[in-house]
Structure formats: C-alpha cells, structure tokens
Amino acid sequence: MTKGGVTRTRKPLVSMTILDSIGVPHTLPVVLDTAFTGELVLPERYVRRFALTMNEQYDGRPATGDIIEIPAGQATIIWRGRRRNVKVLHWALKPSSAWNFSGTTVSPLMPLPTAQ
C-alpha cells in the first residue's frame, strides 16, 4: 500500500523517487492526477537539477483547450520498489490556474503508475 497525505486543496500527495542523469536517486513529494495519462510533469528547476535530456516534443492540451508543444524526454523512477521508465514533460512556463497547479514542489499533473 502506498502511503501519503493531501495538499491544502485536498489533492493526493505521495513521495516518489526519480533518478538523475547519472543514476543518483532523489525523493520528491508528488501530487497524483486523477486524469493520469502516463506522463510525469516536472517543473524546469527539477529538469535542470537532475540534468534530464528533453529530446522530444509532446502536444499537450491544458484545461484552456489550447494545444501547446512541451519539451519531453525519459526518466527512471522508483515506484513501489520497482524501477520504471516514464515520459517526462518539461514544464517551463509559469504555473497557471488552467493547469491547476497546487503550489507544491511538483505539479498535480505529475501522475504515477499505481498498478504492478
């Protein structure tokens, strides 16, 4: 069972470990998104801090309905004791209510797999 808490705005909050570009683990609090589509959204400061390579483009659609291009790449996380490769979206823009940022260290658009 995964244990966690909730944010002030009642979003589910758990810890997740991500490996940086040289394999060093870093544990972050993350907010689970109920509209999970398989991507991990990281603010720019974490993409830089972990030296993650963003060599793809992802077409995203925030709550505004606009289609925006977001730099993307891959990262390895440790979730429930297992390593998993996930797509990372590099969120370089200022947080907005359209993306429903909670003000925590990561975006609520940062969902994690729960199966297996």
Contacts in CASP RR format, 6 or more apart in sequence:
PFRMAT RR
TARGET T0000
AUTHOR 0000-0000-0000
METHOD contacts of the structure
MODEL  1
MTKGGVTRTRKPLVSMTILDSIGVPHTLPVVLDTAFTGELVLPERYVRRF
ALTMNEQYDGRPATGDIIEIPAGQATIIWRGRRRNVKVLHWALKPSSAWN
FSGTTVSPLMPLPTAQ
2 14 0 8 1.000
2 80 0 8 1.000
2 114 0 8 1.000
3 14 0 8 1.000
4 12 0 8 1.000
4 13 0 8 1.000
4 14 0 8 1.000
4 15 0 8 1.000
5 12 0 8 1.000
5 13 0 8 1.000
5 14 0 8 1.000
6 12 0 8 1.000
6 13 0 8 1.000
7 13 0 8 1.000
7 31 0 8 1.000
7 102 0 8 1.000
7 103 0 8 1.000
7 104 0 8 1.000
7 108 0 8 1.000
8 102 0 8 1.000
9 102 0 8 1.000
11 31 0 8 1.000
11 32 0 8 1.000
11 102 0 8 1.000
11 108 0 8 1.000
12 31 0 8 1.000
12 32 0 8 1.000
13 29 0 8 1.000
13 30 0 8 1.000
13 31 0 8 1.000
13 32 0 8 1.000
13 104 0 8 1.000
14 29 0 8 1.000
14 30 0 8 1.000
14 32 0 8 1.000
14 112 0 8 1.000
15 27 0 8 1.000
15 28 0 8 1.000
15 29 0 8 1.000
15 30 0 8 1.000
16 27 0 8 1.000
16 28 0 8 1.000
16 29 0 8 1.000
16 30 0 8 1.000
16 77 0 8 1.000
16 78 0 8 1.000
16 79 0 8 1.000
16 112 0 8 1.000
17 25 0 8 1.000
17 26 0 8 1.000
17 27 0 8 1.000
17 28 0 8 1.000
17 77 0 8 1.000
17 78 0 8 1.000
17 79 0 8 1.000
18 25 0 8 1.000
18 26 0 8 1.000
18 28 0 8 1.000
18 40 0 8 1.000
18 46 0 8 1.000
18 50 0 8 1.000
18 75 0 8 1.000
18 76 0 8 1.000
18 77 0 8 1.000
18 78 0 8 1.000
19 25 0 8 1.000
19 26 0 8 1.000
19 50 0 8 1.000
19 75 0 8 1.000
19 76 0 8 1.000
19 77 0 8 1.000
19 78 0 8 1.000
19 83 0 8 1.000
20 26 0 8 1.000
20 49 0 8 1.000
20 50 0 8 1.000
20 51 0 8 1.000
20 52 0 8 1.000
21 50 0 8 1.000
21 51 0 8 1.000
21 52 0 8 1.000
21 53 0 8 1.000
22 51 0 8 1.000
23 76 0 8 1.000
25 78 0 8 1.000
26 49 0 8 1.000
26 50 0 8 1.000
28 46 0 8 1.000
28 105 0 8 1.000
28 106 0 8 1.000
29 104 0 8 1.000
29 105 0 8 1.000
29 106 0 8 1.000
30 106 0 8 1.000
30 110 0 8 1.000
30 112 0 8 1.000
31 102 0 8 1.000
31 104 0 8 1.000
31 106 0 8 1.000
31 107 0 8 1.000
31 108 0 8 1.000
31 110 0 8 1.000
32 108 0 8 1.000
32 110 0 8 1.000
32 111 0 8 1.000
32 112 0 8 1.000
33 108 0 8 1.000
33 109 0 8 1.000
33 110 0 8 1.000
33 111 0 8 1.000
35 111 0 8 1.000
36 111 0 8 1.000
36 112 0 8 1.000
36 113 0 8 1.000
37 111 0 8 1.000
38 86 0 8 1.000
38 87 0 8 1.000
38 111 0 8 1.000
38 113 0 8 1.000
39 58 0 8 1.000
39 72 0 8 1.000
39 86 0 8 1.000
39 87 0 8 1.000
39 88 0 8 1.000
39 89 0 8 1.000
39 109 0 8 1.000
39 111 0 8 1.000
40 75 0 8 1.000
40 77 0 8 1.000
40 86 0 8 1.000
40 87 0 8 1.000
40 88 0 8 1.000
40 89 0 8 1.000
40 110 0 8 1.000
40 111 0 8 1.000
40 112 0 8 1.000
41 88 0 8 1.000
41 89 0 8 1.000
41 91 0 8 1.000
41 106 0 8 1.000
41 107 0 8 1.000
41 109 0 8 1.000
41 110 0 8 1.000
42 50 0 8 1.000
42 52 0 8 1.000
42 88 0 8 1.000
42 89 0 8 1.000
42 90 0 8 1.000
42 91 0 8 1.000
42 106 0 8 1.000
42 107 0 8 1.000
42 110 0 8 1.000
43 91 0 8 1.000
43 105 0 8 1.000
43 106 0 8 1.000
43 107 0 8 1.000
44 90 0 8 1.000
44 91 0 8 1.000
44 92 0 8 1.000
46 52 0 8 1.000
46 106 0 8 1.000
47 54 0 8 1.000
47 88 0 8 1.000
47 90 0 8 1.000
47 92 0 8 1.000
50 75 0 8 1.000
52 73 0 8 1.000
52 75 0 8 1.000
52 88 0 8 1.000
52 90 0 8 1.000
53 73 0 8 1.000
53 74 0 8 1.000
54 71 0 8 1.000
54 72 0 8 1.000
54 73 0 8 1.000
54 88 0 8 1.000
54 90 0 8 1.000
55 73 0 8 1.000
56 71 0 8 1.000
56 72 0 8 1.000
56 73 0 8 1.000
56 87 0 8 1.000
57 69 0 8 1.000
57 70 0 8 1.000
57 71 0 8 1.000
57 72 0 8 1.000
58 69 0 8 1.000
58 70 0 8 1.000
58 71 0 8 1.000
58 72 0 8 1.000
58 87 0 8 1.000
58 89 0 8 1.000
59 67 0 8 1.000
59 68 0 8 1.000
59 69 0 8 1.000
59 70 0 8 1.000
60 67 0 8 1.000
60 68 0 8 1.000
60 69 0 8 1.000
60 70 0 8 1.000
61 67 0 8 1.000
61 68 0 8 1.000
62 68 0 8 1.000
62 96 0 8 1.000
62 98 0 8 1.000
62 99 0 8 1.000
63 98 0 8 1.000
63 99 0 8 1.000
63 100 0 8 1.000
64 98 0 8 1.000
70 89 0 8 1.000
70 90 0 8 1.000
70 91 0 8 1.000
71 89 0 8 1.000
71 90 0 8 1.000
71 92 0 8 1.000
72 87 0 8 1.000
72 88 0 8 1.000
72 89 0 8 1.000
72 90 0 8 1.000
73 87 0 8 1.000
73 88 0 8 1.000
73 89 0 8 1.000
73 90 0 8 1.000
74 85 0 8 1.000
74 86 0 8 1.000
74 87 0 8 1.000
74 88 0 8 1.000
75 85 0 8 1.000
75 86 0 8 1.000
75 88 0 8 1.000
76 83 0 8 1.000
76 84 0 8 1.000
76 85 0 8 1.000
76 86 0 8 1.000
77 83 0 8 1.000
77 84 0 8 1.000
77 86 0 8 1.000
77 112 0 8 1.000
78 84 0 8 1.000
79 112 0 8 1.000
79 113 0 8 1.000
80 116 0 8 1.000
82 116 0 8 1.000
84 113 0 8 1.000
86 113 0 8 1.000
89 109 0 8 1.000
91 99 0 8 1.000
91 107 0 8 1.000
91 109 0 8 1.000
95 101 0 8 1.000
95 103 0 8 1.000
95 107 0 8 1.000
99 107 0 8 1.000
99 109 0 8 1.000
100 108 0 8 1.000
100 109 0 8 1.000
101 107 0 8 1.000
101 108 0 8 1.000
102 108 0 8 1.000
END
